[in-house]
Amino acid sequence: MKSVIRRIAALSALGWAALVPPSSAAAPEQTVLRYQASSVGQIAYAELADALGYLAPLKLERVGVQAGGPGGLQLTATGQTEFAQSFNGSIINAVAAGARLKAVAAYMSTSKENAVGAWVLENSQVRGARDLIGKKVGVNTLGALWDASVEEYLKRGGLNEQERKQVTLIVLPAANIEQALRQGQIDLALLSAGFQVQAEQRGGIRKLFDDHQLYGDVNLASIVFSADYVEKNPETLRHFVGAVGKAIEWLRAHPRDEAVAVYKQYLETHGQGSAVNGLQYWQGQSVATPGGVILNEDFARWEAWQQARAGARAKPVDIKAIYTNAFNPYTGKVAQK
């Protein structure tokens, strides 16, 4: 099995080499990148790049599991990790609060096949946004994508600010949200990836909406480094972003079973065997742009949401200063609006 996977990675690397612009030959300034593993049952592109051999000579050092994007951003901003993955609106929040962060690649988008769903019990009286007034909604963290999606759904449903305040968000570990719904502790559960697949298979629930219905095919989240790290380690960033971009395109081009086989072996050989079981429910994931190129609208669409949350404390944020495509070899393949 291992030899098969090595051949898969080698052939894939050769096949994609002609499509990928050459990366810098200069040596990386730093070679060890600390990060937190994902907790939402998705394939992490940095880990996939490592599994396929694209990341060397860079090495990943896992320092726990990321419970939520905002928490991961704090660790990166304070130098406890080199990079984090987070919802773009959360990145704007952090920068507005004074964190020096820089997004370097898009890493998650929504699609019909890979959407975060909002679910109620099958016999629930909740049929629309207005029915959620006075109800409880389970999310994995505040100030992140699920929070923003609930807010957007309520707005589109015609709820004014005072009515929206009557919908209570309850923070729960992602693995416990379905159980809380079935036990009546919450009225609406936001579920993603394998958690959503398993819940749907068990039945007795009904989808109210999902984020693809709200946003369409757009990038929702990015990989972020501290601005200081980016300034001091340009060759490290150039190599890392190029490797992640190649991994994004490899995953886009290869069948599910092949991707799962490669990633499963990586998890097992890197101390993450407990995460392997969740791969059986993995249905795929996507990034809306080649190689994870960031579009200005990936951040601009969340500017009003961030300012509304901050209220009178809101400080203007220069959206174009939050991200950079300077290290991405796929940049020339994407037209910015």
Summary of the structure (lengths in Angstrom):
residues: 337
radius of gyration: 19.9
end to end distance: 45.3
largest distance: 61.0
contacts: 1100
relative contact order: 0.20
helix: 47%
strand: 18%
